[in-house]
Amino acid sequence: MQLVHITLTALQRRNRVAFAVTPLGSPSPETGEHVVVQDQSGAFFGAVCVDSAYDADGRGTHRLRLGAALPEILVERRLGRHDVPSPAAEALHAQVEQYLTEAAAFQASFAE
């Protein structure tokens, strides 16, 4: 699955349609292919390439139908980076460890 960086306008976001231009020689999504889109604010969305057109220079213009917003951990899994922990996942893991430590201390206070 590919990651596509685009600039979304308010109209595109509302209509759930965006356009991506790929330069010659770069990977291009094919019609029907699912991609991950990252907009100018850093938000991630699932998307499907609806159609593609290429100009004489080989640049591709792709119409994407935007889907739901995606959390960072799901983006990493879709892009095949599930072995790389995200900052959010690391923070959650640290918080869970803290709760477990506090729970163990609380439980030990009753054993005395």
C-alpha positions in Angstrom: 0.0 0.0 0.0 1.3 3.5 -0.9 1.3 6.7 1.1 0.2 9.7 -0.9 0.8 13.3 0.3 -1.8 15.8 -0.9 -3.2 19.2 0.0 -6.9 19.0 0.8 -9.2 22.0 0.4 -12.4 22.3 2.5 -14.5 21.4 -0.6 -12.4 18.3 -1.3 -12.7 17.2 2.3 -16.5 17.7 2.3 -17.0 16.0 -1.1 -14.5 13.2 0.0 -12.6 13.5 -3.4 -9.0 14.5 -3.9 -6.5 14.6 -6.7 -2.9 13.5 -6.5 -0.2 14.2 -9.1 2.8 11.8 -9.4 5.9 12.8 -11.2 7.6 10.6 -13.9 9.3 7.6 -12.4 7.6 7.7 -9.0 5.2 5.0 -7.9 1.6 5.7 -9.0 -1.6 4.2 -7.6 -3.5 2.1 -10.1 -7.3 2.3 -10.5 -9.0 0.4 -7.7 -5.9 0.4 -5.5 -6.3 1.3 -1.8 -3.8 4.0 -0.6 -3.2 6.0 2.6 -3.5 9.8 2.1 -1.8 12.3 4.4 -3.0 15.9 4.1 -1.2 19.1 4.8 -2.2 19.1 8.5 -0.7 15.6 9.0 -4.1 13.8 9.2 -4.3 10.3 7.6 -7.2 9.0 5.5 -7.9 5.7 3.7 -8.6 6.2 0.0 -9.2 4.4 -3.2 -7.9 5.4 -6.6 -10.9 5.9 -8.8 -9.2 6.7 -12.0 -5.8 7.8 -13.4 -4.7 9.8 -16.4 -1.2 10.4 -17.7 0.1 13.4 -19.7 2.7 13.3 -22.5 5.6 13.8 -20.0 4.5 10.7 -18.0 3.1 12.5 -15.0 0.0 10.9 -13.5 -3.1 12.6 -12.2 -5.1 10.4 -9.9 -8.6 10.9 -8.6 -8.9 9.5 -5.1 -12.1 8.8 -3.2 -11.4 9.6 0.5 -12.5 7.3 3.2 -12.4 7.4 7.0 -9.7 9.1 9.0 -7.1 6.6 10.2 -5.2 6.5 13.5 -1.4 6.4 13.2 -1.1 2.8 14.4 -3.5 1.6 11.6 -1.5 3.7 9.0 1.7 1.9 10.1 0.1 -1.5 9.7 -1.4 -0.6 6.3 2.0 0.6 5.2 3.7 -2.6 6.5 5.5 -0.8 9.3 3.7 -2.6 12.1 7.1 -3.5 13.8 7.9 0.2 14.3 6.2 1.5 17.4 4.6 4.9 17.1 5.1 7.6 19.7 1.4 7.2 20.6 1.8 3.4 21.1 4.9 3.9 23.2 3.1 6.5 25.4 0.2 4.1 25.8 2.5 1.3 26.7 4.2 3.4 29.3 0.9 4.4 30.8 -0.3 0.8 31.0 3.0 -0.2 32.7 2.5 2.6 35.2 -1.1 1.5 36.0 0.1 -2.1 36.4 2.8 -1.0 38.8 0.3 1.0 40.8 -2.2 -1.8 40.9 0.4 -4.3 42.1 1.4 -1.8 44.9 -2.2 -1.3 45.8 -2.8 -5.1 46.0 0.3 -5.6 48.1 -1.0 -3.1 50.6 -3.9 -5.4 51.4 -1.6 -8.4 51.8 0.1 -6.9 54.8 
